[in-house]
């Protein structure tokens, strides 16, 4: 706990800022705005998302994948997203691991849920996801 406090004071890891960044992404999804949903992802071309079809690299490719899989203009088809944080660990100065459970709820009563592991890096624009494995 003391180490976490020292890291936070040194400008390394800020758990509240990470929670806020994730909440902003969730709000983008629920508003039907894929660009806002993806703001939390780094622009680095090595940023990755592990999907059923393999590793997707780069924010542009990830946005294209989300647009192909979800209809962001239709909340009935898109569902309402929620993410619950299950664990959080600093990984050194300016890096953190966020483990959560995402849930997509649909108006007809069904839902999809699974674990998500996110590695974040503190960049000039704030905390950004550099690796996402959601299943």
C-alpha angles and dihedrals in degrees: 000000000000090000091052090050091050092049091050092049090049090057092254111118129008112184093191092053090051092050089050092050091051091046090052090053092049090050089053091053093048091049090053092245110133092182091055090044089055097046089096091063121091120249089225108122089227092062105124142201120193109218135170089265093051137267116341113201128201132025094259092056091045092052090050090051093050092048091051094049101039135041102226092185093061118060090193091061096035098049129205116287127217128173124198117198111230101172140001130193133176110231096197131294111345096357131095141172117225117191118188147145119249121204127191112197121195128203092243089064101256123117142189121216139171147142124288128196115194128185111203131194126198106237134170089277095049132262111352132182112243098172129026126184111178123165 
